[in-house]
């Protein structure tokens, strides 16, 4: 949290797992009131995990009226979350979660898992069965567009994996959706020009449509 406030450009994402924000009379929490509106955090993300350290009958609302040291950590985190909510114009993407069934020790594992899912929620590619079955749906365009967005988020070029595209290509080939299969196999060749497997798969496509000349060309290509 200290780095987020004072050196926000060091990282793209930040994770706080039941952070000791009570430290030094809530120094970080108090600084947040001034620094969060002063910085721009566009493209950056923060995940805050809070463990359950409440007495029976106390919830996250009523605990904020408490003044005991036993609840200082949780109260400090809740106050920090309030500051985050006040400053949504600074571009910071944040999410917080109170883990009712976890303590300070156990929250770290589940909190880290949820944090990674939040931070990388843009990475997962979803392809619906209806899109696979629709011969007019452009799978190649879906892949290209998705990984272009992923690359923009990550800050460097990421292409669909060779095995992923190859698998989709053969799936379309088996379904007799030849146009989709062709585009996928050619996309794989373009992205992996040194891969014999990609040329071999494209050759299988040409064999399937009875173009033996093109098939032989692909089968020979990697060794020319």
C-alpha positions in Angstrom: 0.0 0.0 0.0 2.9 2.3 0.8 4.3 1.7 -2.7 1.0 2.2 -4.3 0.7 5.6 -2.7 4.3 6.8 -3.1 5.7 4.9 -6.1 2.6 4.1 -8.2 4.6 3.6 -11.4 6.7 0.8 -10.1 4.0 -1.9 -10.7 0.9 -2.4 -12.8 -0.9 -4.2 -10.0 -0.9 -4.3 -6.2 -2.2 -6.9 -3.8 -2.8 -6.4 0.0 -3.5 -9.5 2.0 -4.9 -8.4 5.4 -2.3 -5.6 5.4 -1.2 -4.0 8.7 -2.6 -0.6 7.9 -3.0 0.2 11.6 0.8 0.7 11.7 2.1 4.0 13.0 -1.3 5.4 13.9 -2.7 4.5 10.5 -0.1 6.5 8.6 -0.8 4.9 5.2 -4.5 5.3 5.6 -4.1 9.0 6.4 -1.8 9.5 3.5 -4.3 7.9 1.2 -6.7 10.7 1.7 -4.2 13.1 0.2 -2.3 10.9 -2.3 -5.1 8.9 -3.9 -6.8 12.0 -5.5 -3.4 13.4 -6.5 -2.2 10.5 -8.6 -3.5 9.0 -11.9 -3.7 5.2 -11.8 -5.1 4.5 -15.2 -4.4 0.9 -16.2 -3.4 -0.1 -12.6 -5.3 -2.5 -10.3 -5.5 -3.1 -6.5 -6.9 -6.1 -4.7 -7.6 -5.9 -1.0 -8.2 -9.0 1.1 -9.5 -8.7 4.7 -9.6 -11.6 7.2 -12.4 -12.2 9.7 -11.2 -11.2 13.2 -14.6 -10.2 14.6 -16.3 -11.2 17.8 -19.6 -13.0 17.7 -22.5 -10.7 16.8 -20.2 -8.1 15.2 -20.1 -7.3 11.5 -18.1 -5.0 9.3 -20.4 -2.1 9.9 -20.7 -2.2 13.7 -16.9 -2.9 14.1 -16.2 0.5 12.8 -17.6 1.9 16.0 -15.1 -0.1 18.0 -11.8 1.4 19.3 -10.0 -1.6 20.7 -6.6 -2.8 19.4 -8.1 -6.2 18.5 -10.0 -4.7 15.6 -7.5 -2.0 14.5 -6.2 -4.0 11.5 -9.7 -4.6 10.1 -10.9 -1.1 10.8 -7.9 0.4 9.1 -8.5 -1.7 6.0 -12.1 -0.7 5.9 -11.2 3.0 6.2 -8.7 2.6 3.4 -11.4 1.0 1.2 -13.6 4.1 1.9 -10.8 6.3 0.6 -10.6 4.2 -2.5 -14.3 4.5 -3.1 -14.1 8.3 -2.8 -11.5 8.6 -5.5 -12.8 6.6 -8.5 -11.8 9.4 -10.9 -8.1 8.6 -10.5 -8.5 5.5 -12.8 -7.5 2.9 -10.3 -9.3 -0.4 -10.8 -9.8 -2.0 -7.4 -11.7 -4.8 -5.7 -11.9 -5.7 -2.0 -13.3 -8.8 -0.3 -14.0 -9.7 3.3 -13.3 -13.4 4.0 -15.8 -14.4 6.6 -14.4 -17.9 6.9 -10.7 -17.1 6.9 -8.3 -15.7 9.5 -5.0 -13.8 9.1 -3.1 -16.9 8.2 -5.5 -18.7 5.9 -6.6 -15.6 4.0 -3.3 -15.4 2.2 -3.8 -18.4 0.0 -7.4 -17.8 -1.1 -6.7 -14.0 -1.2 -3.8 -14.4 -3.5 -5.8 -16.7 -5.8 -8.7 -14.2 -6.0 -6.3 -11.4 -6.5 -4.7 -13.1 -9.5 -8.2 -13.8 -11.0 -9.1 -10.1 -10.6 -5.9 -8.7 -12.0 -5.9 -11.0 -15.0 -9.6 -11.2 -15.7 -9.0 -9.9 -19.2 -6.8 -12.9 -20.1 -9.2 -15.8 -20.3 -10.7 -16.4 -23.8 -14.3 -17.6 -23.9 -15.5 -19.4 -27.0 -19.1 -20.5 -27.0 -20.4 -23.7 -28.6 -22.7 -21.7 -30.8 -19.7 -19.9 -32.2 -17.9 -23.1 -32.9 -21.0 -24.6 -34.7 -21.7 -21.4 -36.7 -19.9 -21.7 -40.0 -20.1 -18.0 -40.5 -18.6 -17.0 -37.2 -15.0 -15.7 -37.6 -12.9 -17.6 -35.0 -9.7 -16.1 -36.4 -10.9 -12.5 -35.8 -12.0 -13.5 -32.3 -8.5 -14.8 -31.5 -6.7 -11.8 -33.1 -8.9 -9.2 -31.3 -8.7 -11.0 -28.0 -4.9 -11.3 -27.9 -4.5 -7.8 -29.2 -6.4 -6.6 -26.1 -4.4 -8.9 -23.9 -1.2 -7.5 -25.3 -2.3 -4.0 -24.6 -3.0 -4.9 -21.0 0.3 -6.8 -20.5 2.4 -4.2 -22.3 4.0 -6.7 -24.8 2.9 -8.8 -27.7 1.1 -12.1 -26.8 -0.2 -14.3 -29.5 -2.6 -17.3 -29.2 -0.7 -20.5 -28.5 0.2 -22.8 -31.3 -1.6 -25.8 -29.7 -4.7 -23.7 -29.0 -5.1 -22.6 -32.6 -4.1 -26.0 -34.0 -6.7 -27.7 -31.8 -9.4 -25.4 -33.0 -8.3 -25.8 -36.6 -8.7 -29.6 -36.4 -12.0 -29.2 -34.6 -13.3 -27.1 -37.5 -11.8 -29.5 -40.1 -13.6 -32.4 -38.4 -16.8 -30.5 -38.6 -16.3 -29.8 -42.3 -16.1 -26.1 -41.7 -13.3 -25.7 -44.1 -13.1 -21.9 -44.4 -12.7 -21.6 -40.6 -10.2 -24.3 -40.5 -8.1 -22.7 -43.3 -8.0 -19.3 -41.6 -7.0 -20.9 -38.3 -4.2 -23.0 -39.8 -2.9 -20.0 -41.8 -3.0 -17.9 -38.7 -0.9 -20.4 -36.9 1.6 -20.5 -39.8 1.8 -16.7 -39.7 2.4 -16.6 -36.0 4.8 -19.6 -35.9 6.7 -19.5 -39.2 9.4 -21.9 -38.0 7.1 -24.6 -36.8 6.9 -27.8 -38.9 3.7 -28.7 -37.0 1.9 -25.7 -38.3 2.7 -26.4 -41.9 1.9 -30.1 -41.4 -1.6 -29.1 -40.1 -2.2 -26.7 -43.0 -1.2 -29.6 -45.3 -3.8 -31.8 -43.7 -6.4 -29.2 -44.5 -5.4 -29.2 -48.1 -5.5 -33.0 -48.2 -9.0 -32.8 -46.8 -10.2 -30.5 -49.6 -8.3 -32.6 -52.2 -5.7 -30.1 -53.1 -2.7 -32.4 -53.2 -0.3 -29.9 -54.8 -0.8 -27.4 -51.9 -0.6 -30.2 -49.4 2.7 -31.5 -50.7 4.0 -27.9 -50.7 3.1 -27.5 -47.0 4.6 -30.9 -46.1 7.9 -30.0 -47.7 7.9 -26.3 -46.6 9.7 -26.6 -43.2 12.7 -28.4 -44.8 13.1 -26.2 -47.8 
